[in-house]
Amino acid sequence: MSIVLPHQPHFIGQPRDVNVFWGYGLHVDAPGDFVRKPMAACSGRELMTEILGQLRIESGAARILETTVVIPCMMPFITSQFLRREKGDRPAVAPEGWRNLGFVGQFVELPDDVVFTVEYSVRSAQAAVSKLLDLDTKPAPVYKGQFDPRVLLKAFVTLHDLHM
């Protein structure tokens, strides 16, 4: 389970006394640690009970449960971008031989990039427009942090629980 706590207010017109967050569950068929039911069979209140248990929130849990609205939503293909694939499984942004067809979004092939980001979708659109209009521009470059010594040092420090 993962949760996202965006900066508040998240929505235009969101009341000051309302906080919004959302979460994802990967193993929806497994029983929870605090609510012994599969996530897919849980009510919103039961999902919140599991979240509070996972976060070890005991003090105030009853008040949180009474004042929180949880809307369960099943999205069975939300992580389909991460499934294993082989060359040719995804179309090229601008397939060879086509002059008026371009694909954009999370399910096109972009070399060296990582799906599930807004940047991926933007780069695919930039690449499609550039190719279809025969422009001399390229999409914004992909940041390759795995080769940045500063990023590698921070990862090492974090993984080894070091304090520098």
Secondary structure, DSSP 4 states (H G I P E B T S, - for coil): -EEE-PPSP-STT--TT----EEE-S-TTSBPSSS-SBGGG--HHHHHHHHHHHTT--TTHHHHHHH--------TTTTGGGS---TTSS-BSS-TT-SS----STTSB-TT--SSSHHHHHHHHHHHHHHHTT-S--PPPPP-GGG-HHHHHHHHHHHTT---
